[in-house]
Amino acid sequence: MGSDGVGVGTRSRKRTWRRVLLAVVAVLAVAGTAGAVAIHRMTTGKLDHGTVFTATSGELVVKPGQLFSVEVGAHRSWGDVWTVAEAPDPAVVQTVGAEYVGNFGLPDLTGAMGADSGGHYDFVFRAAQRPGRTAVTLHVDYRDSVGGTFSGGPAQTRRQFTVQVG
C-alpha cells in the first residue's frame, strides 16, 4: 500500500479509466463537430448568397455592388421548380446564379420513400455600382399549369420584387 492508504493497483486502474474516458469524450467531440459541419454544408449550398431576402414580394433595397439573394421555399419533388421569369435590367442588377438547397430533416436522414422535408431556391444577384431601379420576377411553371389550385392561388406561383440600388 502507498503512503496515502490506496493500493498502487487501484491508482493504476483509476488512471486507465480516466484515459479511456478522456479518449471517448475526444472521439465524441470530433464526431459531433464533423456532423455539424456536414449538416451546415448540406443546408447552405455552394454559392455565396450575400444578404438573403425571404419576403414573398415587395421592394428590396440594396447598396451599390452588394451581393444579395432572394430565397423561395419549395418542394422540388412536388414540382416546385422556380425560375427567373423576368430578369432584372443588367445595368442595375446582374444575375449571379441560382441553386436549390434541400432542408436537412428526419425524412432526409432516414431516406424514407416519398418523404421530403423540402428546401429552398436561392436566386443570387449583384447590384451594379451606381444607383438604379429594376424588377425581378420569380415563377414556378408547374403550379400555373395545374391551374393555380394550390392554397394561396397566384401568390404561390409568382414572386415579384422591385430592387432599389442606392
Buried (B, 14 or more C-beta within 10 A) or exposed (E): EEEEEEEEEEEEEEEEEEEEEEEEEEEEEEEEEEEEEEEEEEBEBEBEBBEEBEEBEEEBEBEEEBBBBBBBEBBBEEBBBBEBBEBBBEEBBBBBBBBBBBBBBEBBEEEEEEEBEBBBBBBBBBBBEEEBBBBBBBBBBBBEEEEBEBEEEEEBBBBBBBBBBE
